[in-house]
Amino acid sequence: RHLLCELGEDHDDDHAAMLWEEGGRLGSAVWARWAGKNMRLASLGWCTALTPKEEACGLFDDHPSAHAWDVTDPTLEALKRELAKDLPDLFP
């Protein structure tokens, strides 16, 4: 019921969240794309960019933002800060 955009902040295109990998189409996934209250589903191939350690980007091909390894999720970072208060050994 709730989608969080995986593209990070300050991108110039619709928001996007990966819903599931497509079993019938190798190398693609179904993404929710939205702007405001208008949402659509899109079958998109994976970004082919790799880190020097050959780790995949994790976003769709031709995404409008930085690659996944350069995207910071502010919600996840806020959760980590809260957890660090109670569990400083696990979240230094």
MMTF fields as JSON, N, C-alpha, C and O atoms, coordinates in Angstrom:
{
  "mmtfVersion": "1.0.0",
  "mmtfProducer": "UNKNOWN",
  "numBonds": 367,
  "numAtoms": 368,
  "numGroups": 92,
  "numChains": 1,
  "numModels": 1,
  "chainsPerModel": [1],
  "groupsPerChain": [92],
  "chainIdList": ["A"],
  "bondAtomList": [4, 2, 8, 6, 12, 10, 16, 14, 20, 18, 24, 22, 28, 26, 32, 30, 36, 34, 40, 38, 44, 42, 48, 46, 52, 50, 56, 54, 60, 58, 64, 62, 68, 66, 72, 70, 76, 74, 80, 78, 84, 82, 88, 86, 92, 90, 96, 94, 100, 98, 104, 102, 108, 106, 112, 110, 116, 114, 120, 118, 124, 122, 128, 126, 132, 130, 136, 134, 140, 138, 144, 142, 148, 146, 152, 150, 156, 154, 160, 158, 164, 162, 168, 166, 172, 170, 176, 174, 180, 178, 184, 182, 188, 186, 192, 190, 196, 194, 200, 198, 204, 202, 208, 206, 212, 210, 216, 214, 220, 218, 224, 222, 228, 226, 232, 230, 236, 234, 240, 238, 244, 242, 248, 246, 252, 250, 256, 254, 260, 258, 264, 262, 268, 266, 272, 270, 276, 274, 280, 278, 284, 282, 288, 286, 292, 290, 296, 294, 300, 298, 304, 302, 308, 306, 312, 310, 316, 314, 320, 318, 324, 322, 328, 326, 332, 330, 336, 334, 340, 338, 344, 342, 348, 346, 352, 350, 356, 354, 360, 358, 364, 362],
  "bondOrderList": [1, 1, 1, 1, 1, 1, 1, 1, 1, 1, 1, 1, 1, 1, 1, 1, 1, 1, 1, 1, 1, 1, 1, 1, 1, 1, 1, 1, 1, 1, 1, 1, 1, 1, 1, 1, 1, 1, 1, 1, 1, 1, 1, 1, 1, 1, 1, 1, 1, 1, 1, 1, 1, 1, 1, 1, 1, 1, 1, 1, 1, 1, 1, 1, 1, 1, 1, 1, 1, 1, 1, 1, 1, 1, 1, 1, 1, 1, 1, 1, 1, 1, 1, 1, 1, 1, 1, 1, 1, 1, 1],
  "groupList": [{"groupName": "ARG", "atomNameList": ["N", "CA", "C", "O"], "elementList": ["N", "C", "C", "O"], "formalChargeList": [0, 0, 0, 0], "bondAtomList": [1, 0, 2, 1, 3, 2], "bondOrderList": [1, 1, 2], "singleLetterCode": "R", "chemCompType": "L-PEPTIDE LINKING"}, {"groupName": "HIS", "atomNameList": ["N", "CA", "C", "O"], "elementList": ["N", "C", "C", "O"], "formalChargeList": [0, 0, 0, 0], "bondAtomList": [1, 0, 2, 1, 3, 2], "bondOrderList": [1, 1, 2], "singleLetterCode": "H", "chemCompType": "L-PEPTIDE LINKING"}, {"groupName": "LEU", "atomNameList": ["N", "CA", "C", "O"], "elementList": ["N", "C", "C", "O"], "formalChargeList": [0, 0, 0, 0], "bondAtomList": [1, 0, 2, 1, 3, 2], "bondOrderList": [1, 1, 2], "singleLetterCode": "L", "chemCompType": "L-PEPTIDE LINKING"}, {"groupName": "CYS", "atomNameList": ["N", "CA", "C", "O"], "elementList": ["N", "C", "C", "O"], "formalChargeList": [0, 0, 0, 0], "bondAtomList": [1, 0, 2, 1, 3, 2], "bondOrderList": [1, 1, 2], "singleLetterCode": "C", "chemCompType": "L-PEPTIDE LINKING"}, {"groupName": "GLU", "atomNameList": ["N", "CA", "C", "O"], "elementList": ["N", "C", "C", "O"], "formalChargeList": [0, 0, 0, 0], "bondAtomList": [1, 0, 2, 1, 3, 2], "bondOrderList": [1, 1, 2], "singleLetterCode": "E", "chemCompType": "L-PEPTIDE LINKING"}, {"groupName": "GLY", "atomNameList": ["N", "CA", "C", "O"], "elementList": ["N", "C", "C", "O"], "formalChargeList": [0, 0, 0, 0], "bondAtomList": [1, 0, 2, 1, 3, 2], "bondOrderList": [1, 1, 2], "singleLetterCode": "G", "chemCompType": "PEPTIDE LINKING"}, {"groupName": "ASP", "atomNameList": ["N", "CA", "C", "O"], "elementList": ["N", "C", "C", "O"], "formalChargeList": [0, 0, 0, 0], "bondAtomList": [1, 0, 2, 1, 3, 2], "bondOrderList": [1, 1, 2], "singleLetterCode": "D", "chemCompType": "L-PEPTIDE LINKING"}, {"groupName": "ALA", "atomNameList": ["N", "CA", "C", "O"], "elementList": ["N", "C", "C", "O"], "formalChargeList": [0, 0, 0, 0], "bondAtomList": [1, 0, 2, 1, 3, 2], "bondOrderList": [1, 1, 2], "singleLetterCode": "A", "chemCompType": "L-PEPTIDE LINKING"}, {"groupName": "MET", "atomNameList": ["N", "CA", "C", "O"], "elementList": ["N", "C", "C", "O"], "formalChargeList": [0, 0, 0, 0], "bondAtomList": [1, 0, 2, 1, 3, 2], "bondOrderList": [1, 1, 2], "singleLetterCode": "M", "chemCompType": "L-PEPTIDE LINKING"}, {"groupName": "TRP", "atomNameList": ["N", "CA", "C", "O"], "elementList": ["N", "C", "C", "O"], "formalChargeList": [0, 0, 0, 0], "bondAtomList": [1, 0, 2, 1, 3, 2], "bondOrderList": [1, 1, 2], "singleLetterCode": "W", "chemCompType": "L-PEPTIDE LINKING"}, {"groupName": "SER", "atomNameList": ["N", "CA", "C", "O"], "elementList": ["N", "C", "C", "O"], "formalChargeList": [0, 0, 0, 0], "bondAtomList": [1, 0, 2, 1, 3, 2], "bondOrderList": [1, 1, 2], "singleLetterCode": "S", "chemCompType": "L-PEPTIDE LINKING"}, {"groupName": "VAL", "atomNameList": ["N", "CA", "C", "O"], "elementList": ["N", "C", "C", "O"], "formalChargeList": [0, 0, 0, 0], "bondAtomList": [1, 0, 2, 1, 3, 2], "bondOrderList": [1, 1, 2], "singleLetterCode": "V", "chemCompType": "L-PEPTIDE LINKING"}, {"groupName": "LYS", "atomNameList": ["N", "CA", "C", "O"], "elementList": ["N", "C", "C", "O"], "formalChargeList": [0, 0, 0, 0], "bondAtomList": [1, 0, 2, 1, 3, 2], "bondOrderList": [1, 1, 2], "singleLetterCode": "K", "chemCompType": "L-PEPTIDE LINKING"}, {"groupName": "ASN", "atomNameList": ["N", "CA", "C", "O"], "elementList": ["N", "C", "C", "O"], "formalChargeList": [0, 0, 0, 0], "bondAtomList": [1, 0, 2, 1, 3, 2], "bondOrderList": [1, 1, 2], "singleLetterCode": "N", "chemCompType": "L-PEPTIDE LINKING"}, {"groupName": "THR", "atomNameList": ["N", "CA", "C", "O"], "elementList": ["N", "C", "C", "O"], "formalChargeList": [0, 0, 0, 0], "bondAtomList": [1, 0, 2, 1, 3, 2], "bondOrderList": [1, 1, 2], "singleLetterCode": "T", "chemCompType": "L-PEPTIDE LINKING"}, {"groupName": "PRO", "atomNameList": ["N", "CA", "C", "O"], "elementList": ["N", "C", "C", "O"], "formalChargeList": [0, 0, 0, 0], "bondAtomList": [1, 0, 2, 1, 3, 2], "bondOrderList": [1, 1, 2], "singleLetterCode": "P", "chemCompType": "L-PEPTIDE LINKING"}, {"groupName": "PHE", "atomNameList": ["N", "CA", "C", "O"], "elementList": ["N", "C", "C", "O"], "formalChargeList": [0, 0, 0, 0], "bondAtomList": [1, 0, 2, 1, 3, 2], "bondOrderList": [1, 1, 2], "singleLetterCode": "F", "chemCompType": "L-PEPTIDE LINKING"}],
  "groupTypeList": [0, 1, 2, 2, 3, 4, 2, 5, 4, 6, 1, 6, 6, 6, 1, 7, 7, 8, 2, 9, 4, 4, 5, 5, 0, 2, 5, 10, 7, 11, 9, 7, 0, 9, 7, 5, 12, 13, 8, 0, 2, 7, 10, 2, 5, 9, 3, 14, 7, 2, 14, 15, 12, 4, 4, 7, 3, 5, 2, 16, 6, 6, 1, 15, 10, 7, 1, 7, 9, 6, 11, 14, 6, 15, 14, 2, 4, 7, 2, 12, 0, 4, 2, 7, 12, 6, 2, 15, 6, 2, 16, 15],
  "groupIdList": [1, 2, 3, 4, 5, 6, 7, 8, 9, 10, 11, 12, 13, 14, 15, 16, 17, 18, 19, 20, 21, 22, 23, 24, 25, 26, 27, 28, 29, 30, 31, 32, 33, 34, 35, 36, 37, 38, 39, 40, 41, 42, 43, 44, 45, 46, 47, 48, 49, 50, 51, 52, 53, 54, 55, 56, 57, 58, 59, 60, 61, 62, 63, 64, 65, 66, 67, 68, 69, 70, 71, 72, 73, 74, 75, 76, 77, 78, 79, 80, 81, 82, 83, 84, 85, 86, 87, 88, 89, 90, 91, 92],
  "secStructList": [7, 7, 7, 7, 7, 1, 1, 7, 1, 1, 7, 1, 1, 7, 3, 3, 3, 3, 3, 3, 3, 7, 1, 1, 1, 6, 6, 3, 3, 3, 3, 3, 3, 3, 3, 6, 6, 3, 3, 3, 3, 3, 3, 3, 3, 5, 7, 7, 7, 5, 7, 6, 6, 7, 7, 5, 7, 7, 1, 5, 6, 6, 7, 1, 1, 7, 7, 4, 4, 4, 7, 7, 7, 2, 2, 2, 2, 2, 2, 2, 2, 2, 2, 2, 2, 2, 7, 6, 6, 6, 7, 7],
  "xCoordList": [0.815, 0.0, 0.854, 0.371, 2.123, 2.995, 4.237, 4.881, 4.562, 5.758, 6.74, 6.35, 8.002, 9.06, 9.904, 10.309, 10.16, 10.938, 12.371, 12.991, 12.889, 14.244, 15.268, 16.456, 14.822, 15.721, 16.448, 17.31, 16.123, 16.762, 16.085, 14.982, 16.759, 16.193, 16.657, 17.665, 15.902, 16.28, 16.417, 17.338, 15.533, 15.543, 14.441, 13.459, 14.616, 13.717, 12.715, 12.297, 12.327, 11.429, 10.435, 10.482, 9.528, 8.594, 9.352, 10.486, 8.706, 9.252, 9.19, 8.457, 9.964, 9.989, 10.274, 11.081, 9.599, 9.851, 9.717, 8.73, 10.715, 10.672, 9.694, 9.771, 8.776, 7.777, 8.175, 8.141, 8.553, 8.99, 9.782, 9.595, 10.668, 11.385, 10.444, 9.592, 10.605, 9.752, 10.364, 11.457, 9.68, 10.176, 10.197, 11.079, 9.243, 9.148, 10.066, 10.335, 10.547, 11.444, 12.74, 12.847, 13.697, 14.98, 15.601, 15.637, 16.083, 16.758, 15.858, 16.285, 14.608, 13.704, 12.865, 12.805, 12.224, 11.382, 10.19, 10.193, 9.177, 8.009, 8.224, 8.466, 8.13, 8.318, 7.034, 6.306, 6.755, 5.695, 6.347, 7.397, 5.724, 6.207, 5.065, 3.919, 5.359, 4.285, 4.781, 5.955, 3.823, 3.977, 2.671, 1.609, 2.73, 1.503, 0.704, 1.236, -0.568, -1.428, -1.585, -2.321, -0.919, -1.018, 0.101, 1.276, -0.254, 0.722, 0.477, -0.667, 1.566, 1.46, 2.493, 3.462, 2.292, 3.267, 4.062, 3.518, 5.357, 6.224, 7.187, 7.785, 7.329, 8.318, 9.607, 9.66, 10.647, 11.892, 13.084, 13.145, 14.023, 15.261, 16.164, 16.009, 17.111, 18.021, 19.108, 19.526, 19.563, 20.715, 21.932, 22.096, 22.765, 23.915, 25.192, 26.233, 25.128, 26.319, 26.748, 25.917, 28.059, 28.638, 29.651, 30.285, 29.801, 30.868, 32.179, 32.156, 33.326, 34.593, 34.624, 35.371, 33.818, 33.735, 32.674, 32.325, 32.162, 31.151, 29.825, 29.164, 29.446, 28.129, 27.168, 27.502, 25.983, 25.006, 24.365, 24.304, 23.896, 23.252, 21.966, 21.793, 21.078, 19.824, 18.661, 17.556, 18.896, 17.818, 17.571, 18.284, 16.58, 16.25, 17.165, 17.783, 17.239, 18.076, 17.627, 16.431, 18.574, 18.319, 17.582, 16.814, 17.808, 17.161, 17.666, 18.798, 16.822, 17.156, 18.013, 18.246, 18.475, 19.216, 20.582, 21.009, 21.248, 22.524, 22.28, 21.145, 23.353, 23.223, 22.892, 23.135, 22.341, 21.833, 22.878, 22.539, 24.141, 25.168, 25.438, 26.088, 24.958, 25.122, 23.836, 23.816, 22.767, 21.487, 21.391, 21.622, 21.047, 20.828, 19.334, 18.672, 18.806, 17.392, 17.229, 17.644, 16.629, 16.515, 15.69, 15.954, 14.694, 13.887, 14.73, 14.687, 15.496, 16.36, 17.434, 17.743, 17.993, 19.01, 18.416, 19.077, 17.188, 16.524, 16.288, 16.467, 15.888, 15.702, 17.021, 17.057, 18.091, 19.41, 19.828, 20.389, 19.559, 19.903, 19.13, 19.683, 17.846, 17.036, 17.531, 17.628, 17.844, 18.353, 19.698, 19.988, 20.509, 21.835, 21.738, 22.635, 20.666, 20.48, 20.339, 20.878, 19.615, 19.373, 20.412, 20.658, 21.021, 21.948, 23.249, 23.56, 23.999, 25.185, 26.251, 27.027, 26.309, 27.313, 26.988, 27.895, 25.71, 25.319, 25.293, 25.408, 25.143, 25.065, 26.05, 25.646, 27.348, 28.349, 28.25, 29.028],
  "yCoordList": [-1.199, 0.0, 1.256, 2.332, 1.135, 2.299, 2.016, 0.979, 2.935, 2.792, 3.904, 5.051, 3.551, 4.536, 4.573, 3.532, 5.754, 5.902, 5.434, 5.795, 4.635, 4.103, 4.97, 4.648, 6.057, 6.884, 7.95, 8.644, 8.095, 9.119, 10.462, 10.545, 11.505, 12.843, 13.551, 13.184, 14.566, 15.479, 14.825, 15.164, 13.905, 13.381, 14.073, 14.556, 14.115, 14.875, 14.003, 14.363, 12.893, 11.973, 11.436, 11.805, 10.556, 9.913, 9.15, 8.719, 8.994, 8.156, 6.694, 6.35, 5.839, 4.426, 3.529, 3.864, 2.387, 1.353, -0.006, -0.275, -0.859, -2.199, -3.048, -3.096, -3.716, -4.549, -6.022, -6.662, -6.572, -7.962, -8.187, -7.487, -9.171, -9.577, -10.394, -11.125, -10.265, -11.017, -12.376, -12.463, -13.424, -14.765, -15.133, -15.871, -14.632, -14.973, -14.17, -14.579, -13.04, -12.192, -12.012, -11.133, -12.823, -12.771, -11.385, -10.819, -10.844, -9.553, -8.349, -7.232, -8.552, -7.417, -7.567, -8.635, -6.476, -6.461, -5.553, -4.746, -5.696, -4.826, -3.716, -3.965, -2.497, -1.313, -0.513, -0.426, 0.069, 1.066, 2.406, 2.732, 3.186, 4.531, 5.489, 5.217, 6.597, 7.52, 8.962, 9.243, 9.849, 11.28, 11.745, 11.562, 12.329, 12.702, 11.457, 10.517, 11.442, 10.291, 9.36, 8.376, 9.641, 8.81, 7.779, 8.139, 6.495, 5.411, 4.454, 4.212, 3.902, 2.884, 1.806, 2.043, 0.618, -0.46, -0.488, -0.27, -0.761, -0.794, -1.963, -2.183, -2.708, -3.781, -3.158, -2.688, -3.153, -2.47, -3.386, -4.136, -3.323, -4.08, -3.454, -2.283, -4.243, -3.772, -2.88, -3.05, -1.944, -1.117, -2.046, -2.945, -1.822, -2.709, -2.211, -2.86, -1.075, -0.532, -1.423, -1.99, -1.531, -2.324, -1.486, -0.598, -1.77, -1.153, -1.824, -2.834, -1.297, -1.984, -3.421, -4.258, -3.706, -5.071, -5.892, -6.989, -5.357, -6.001, -6.244, -7.258, -5.306, -5.339, -4.553, -3.464, -5.098, -4.481, -3.247, -3.105, -2.368, -1.128, -1.4, -0.853, -2.211, -2.504, -1.611, -1.762, -0.684, 0.14, -0.268, -1.116, 0.324, -0.031, 0.703, 1.711, 0.184, 0.752, 2.181, 2.459, 3.063, 4.478, 5.218, 6.139, 4.821, 5.529, 6.972, 7.245, 7.908, 9.327, 9.843, 11.048, 8.987, 9.441, 8.773, 8.109, 8.964, 8.283, 6.778, 6.329, 6.013, 4.566, 4.228, 5.033, 3.045, 2.656, 2.809, 3.166, 2.544, 2.63, 4.067, 4.283, 5.06, 6.466, 7.096, 8.286, 6.314, 6.834, 6.597, 5.489, 7.655, 7.551, 7.631, 8.567, 6.667, 6.641, 7.347, 6.805, 8.557, 9.29, 8.56, 8.702, 7.78, 7.022, 5.938, 5.777, 5.195, 4.154, 4.751, 4.18, 5.877, 6.523, 6.973, 6.863, 7.475, 7.878, 6.667, 6.752, 5.545, 4.315, 3.847, 3.43, 3.916, 3.516, 4.394, 3.894, 5.702, 6.601, 6.228, 6.238, 5.897, 5.501, 4.183, 4.048, 3.212, 1.933, 2.094, 1.4, 2.999, 3.223, 3.724, 3.476, 4.419, 4.887, 3.711, 3.746, 2.673, 1.507, 0.41, -0.37, 0.342, -0.73, -0.149, -0.398, 0.614, 1.277, 0.317, 0.681, -0.892, -1.867, -2.364, -2.711, -2.403, -2.894, -1.791, -2.063, -0.546, 0.597, 1.666, 2.676, 1.455, 2.423, 3.772, 4.681],
  "zCoordList": [0.0, 0.0, 0.0, -0.353, 0.393, 0.431, -0.397, -0.236, -1.272, -2.095, -1.746, -1.525, -1.703, -1.507, -2.774, -3.289, -3.263, -4.483, -4.248, -3.248, -5.164, -5.06, -5.781, -5.788, -6.384, -7.189, -6.38, -6.918, -5.113, -4.297, -4.499, -5.039, -4.06, -4.145, -5.415, -6.019, -5.801, -6.882, -8.253, -8.996, -8.609, -9.97, -10.768, -10.203, -12.082, -12.946, -13.687, -14.788, -13.132, -13.815, -12.786, -11.613, -13.243, -12.319, -11.238, -11.44, -10.091, -9.029, -9.472, -10.399, -8.804, -9.203, -8.003, -7.136, -7.97, -6.96, -7.636, -8.321, -7.437, -8.022, -7.22, -5.993, -7.91, -7.255, -7.247, -6.195, -8.408, -8.481, -9.755, -10.75, -9.712, -10.914, -11.778, -11.272, -13.078, -13.99, -14.266, -14.826, -13.885, -14.126, -15.594, -16.032, -16.363, -17.768, -18.674, -19.803, -18.193, -18.989, -18.221, -17.365, -18.52, -17.838, -17.967, -19.06, -16.876, -16.913, -16.81, -17.103, -16.396, -16.252, -14.991, -14.381, -14.621, -13.434, -13.688, -14.617, -12.854, -12.913, -11.892, -10.711, -12.378, -11.552, -11.492, -12.481, -10.348, -10.23, -10.54, -9.986, -11.429, -11.774, -11.468, -11.827, -10.815, -10.477, -10.388, -10.148, -10.594, -10.389, -9.772, -10.367, -8.617, -7.917, -7.583, -6.993, -7.954, -7.666, -8.854, -8.766, -9.955, -11.159, -11.161, -11.239, -11.075, -11.026, -12.164, -12.551, -12.709, -13.748, -13.47, -12.749, -14.039, -13.949, -15.245, -16.328, -15.12, -16.302, -16.179, -15.126, -17.267, -17.34, -17.854, -18.99, -17.024, -17.367, -17.167, -16.193, -18.084, -17.954, -16.904, -16.556, -16.401, -15.357, -15.915, -17.06, -15.13, -15.46, -15.55, -14.726, -16.54, -16.757, -16.082, -16.185, -15.395, -14.731, -13.569, -12.86, -13.392, -12.297, -11.536, -12.106, -10.242, -9.457, -9.843, -10.546, -9.405, -9.67, -9.126, -9.634, -8.1, -7.558, -8.285, -7.849, -9.395, -10.24, -9.521, -9.744, -8.662, -8.027, -8.915, -9.382, -9.148, -10.053, -9.435, -8.214, -10.29, -9.852, -9.072, -7.982, -9.586, -8.88, -9.284, -8.763, -10.205, -10.742, -12.189, -12.725, -12.814, -14.193, -15.176, -14.834, -16.39, -17.438, -17.761, -17.833, -17.95, -18.269, -17.156, -17.431, -15.896, -14.786, -14.734, -15.133, -14.238, -14.298, -13.147, -13.057, -12.287, -11.112, -11.059, -12.004, -9.94, -9.698, -9.624, -9.467, -9.74, -9.585, -8.136, -7.237, -7.909, -6.594, -5.491, -4.363, -5.807, -4.756, -4.331, -3.308, -5.086, -4.723, -4.197, -3.881, -4.098, -3.614, -2.113, -1.628, -1.389, 0.046, 0.311, -0.136, 1.026, 1.37, 2.713, 3.738, 2.736, 3.998, 5.056, 6.249, 4.633, 5.593, 6.252, 7.472, 5.459, 6.003, 6.916, 7.962, 6.533, 7.364, 8.7, 9.732, 8.698, 9.943, 10.841, 12.056, 10.254, 11.037, 11.65, 12.807, 10.882, 11.401, 12.575, 13.55, 12.493, 13.607, 14.867, 15.966, 14.705, 15.863, 16.456, 17.675, 15.598, 16.083, 16.776, 17.751, 16.276, 16.868, 18.304, 19.11, 18.625, 20.003, 20.969, 22.075, 20.551, 21.398, 21.211, 22.131, 20.036, 19.703, 19.114, 17.95, 19.901, 19.351, 18.843, 17.959, 19.374, 18.907, 17.504, 16.747, 17.148, 15.827, 14.783, 13.588, 15.224, 14.308, 14.759, 15.335, 14.502, 14.966, 14.255, 14.544]
}
